[in-house]
Amino acid sequence: MEHQVGKAYHCGILFFTALLSSAAAAEHPAAIYGDLPDAKHAWAVHDWNRPKPSRVAVDAKGVPSDAIVLFDGSQESFDRNWRTEKRTRAWKVEDGAMKVTPVRKNGAAVMTKREFGDCQLHIEFRHPASLAGDTERYPQSRGNSGVFLMGPRYGYEVQVLESYPTCAEMEGKPGYVNNYTDGQCGSVYAENPPLVNPLRPAGEWQKYDIVFHQPVWKDGKLVHPGSITVFLNGVLVQDHWEMEGQTTHLKRRPLAPHPKTGPLTLQYHGCEVSFRNIWIRPLASRWDNKTHSSMSADEASVAKLRRETAAKLYAKIKNPDAGDAATVKALAEVVSYSNESVYVDKLRSAAKKFYSSGPREADKRSVGNDLDALVRSGAVPDGIGR
Ligand code: MG
């Protein structure tokens, strides 16, 4: 549904600018535009007052300014951000990369000192070029590692594997390396294979961009299984996969409640793999959105924000007792957020003044549209001020 005032705005911004410049301090031309706030939505459709996103700049390397850089190629950033569970010689910094090398004993995963939950993650990895022509090696030992979101204990693994030769087109042909499909690179390990195989040959850098949302539990009950979206070399390989369990080998391990944060962990699998350019952006869960969501908003939080917005907008009206069109429209906007009687009474008396002042037809139409929208939404009784 589009209110008439919306159409009018599209047709004539100058008209509204002129209309509003006469009275209330308005920062936008149309007071009521799309469908109004309701019990689950603190903001109207196309709401000009809705908070704007903050600026994030992206540097020449593609790193967003609000990202936490976990590895920039330096020993210092490795030492600052990463640890291993036990003493191991498996991980070292070499040529700007975090490199895992096979060790005889005490092989161990590396994990971040900080813990994360829902996140956007960028990480680049490379398998040794020597694997490019090697078709004899057991598939799961071809450059195996893994990105474990939320740690190795209750984590969710996006597989890192040298599985460039493993694709449908090469099946049975020279150079093909078979492998279990839910364990090749780009898979949510043991659950879902990648949609396609966009790997580059071993020896070239590959990149993962991952969006991860952990499962959501409430009072011991699963509300949502969470999801993993993965781009491999810019190609979508996991399309919002909703997890079935926590990663394990051979078995289906069901989802179970766990702490809300865990370390980002890179698997040690006795293979040489390098990593570089690792950054992460912690994300808010949409389930934390209590003020504007048909799925997660709670009515008390919505009502509180609507009342606060109404108060803020009301405070900006220079003279709420004026009977001009802009004041009536500004009051109508206030009432669209909160129909507390103090606002409705002001609107009624301003509207009465407006209609008795012999207003222009265009102003009457514009004010009428706003009042009609309030009546339709149930915010005010029919015929307010008219
Ligand atoms: Mg692995």
Boltz pocket constraint, residues with backbone or C-beta under 6 A from the ligand:
constraints:
  - pocket:
      binder: B
      contacts: [[A, 144], [A, 145], [A, 146], [A, 157], [A, 159], [A, 160], [A, 267], [A, 269]]
      max_distance: 6.0
